[in-house]
Amino acid sequence: MTGENLLGGPPETFLPDDPEAREALASGVDPATVAAAHPAFSLAWAELADRAFAAGDAVTSYAFARTGYHRGLDQLRRSGWKGQGPIPWEHEPNQGFLRSLNALGRAAEAIGETDEATRCAQFLRDSSQTAAEKLR
C-alpha cells in the first residue's frame, strides 16, 4: 500500500505483475506478439491501441483498448477490487489497465461515443489522478 487510508474508503488495488510479458515488451517484442502470448497483459493491448490510434485507425484502437480494459477489470476483480477505489499509477502493473482505460476513452471520443468517453475519463480520474494527469 502506498499510504494508510485514514478516510475509511476502499483500499488501493494492486494488479499482479507478469514479468515475462513486461520484459518482452520492454525489450522490443512487438505488442501483438506479446498480446498473443500473454492475452491478460493489458499493457500490450494498450500499446496496440496507441499504435492504431496514431495510425489514424480509431476503430481498431477502440477494439484493442476495450480488450485491455476488460482483461484489466478481470484482474482487478480477482485482486479484490469491488468496483471502486484507487488503482495507483505508481504500481507499474496497474499502468496497462489505466492506459487501456485512457485509450478506450480517447478512441470512444474519436468515433462519436461521447457518453462512453466521458465515463472513461471520470473512471480514470477516480482510479488515479496521477494517471489522468500523465496520460492527458
BELKA-V71691 format. One record per backbone hydrogen bond with DSSP energy under -0.5 kcal/mol. NH is the residue of the N-H (numbers start at 0). CO is the residue of the C=O. Records with the same first field share a line. If there is no record, write none. Layout:
BEGIN
NH = CO + CO
END
This chain:
BEGIN
5 = 3
12 = 85
14 = 12
21 = 17
22 = 18
23 = 19
24 = 20
25 = 21
26 = 22
27 = 24
28 = 23
32 = 29
33 = 29
34 = 30
35 = 31
36 = 32
37 = 33
40 = 37
41 = 39
43 = 40
44 = 40
45 = 41
46 = 42
47 = 43
48 = 44
49 = 45
50 = 46
51 = 47
52 = 48
53 = 49
54 = 50
55 = 52
56 = 51
57 = 55
60 = 56
61 = 57
62 = 58
63 = 59
64 = 60
65 = 61
66 = 62
67 = 63
68 = 64
69 = 65
70 = 66
71 = 67
72 = 68
73 = 69
74 = 70
75 = 71
76 = 72
77 = 73
78 = 74
79 = 76
80 = 75
81 = 83
86 = 126
90 = 87
91 = 89
93 = 90
94 = 90 + 91
97 = 93
98 = 94
99 = 95
100 = 96
101 = 97
102 = 98
103 = 99
104 = 100
105 = 101
106 = 102
107 = 103
108 = 104
109 = 105
110 = 106
111 = 108
112 = 107
113 = 111
116 = 112
117 = 113
118 = 114
119 = 115
120 = 116
121 = 117
122 = 118
123 = 119
124 = 120
125 = 121
126 = 122
127 = 123
131 = 127
132 = 128
133 = 129
134 = 130
135 = 132
END
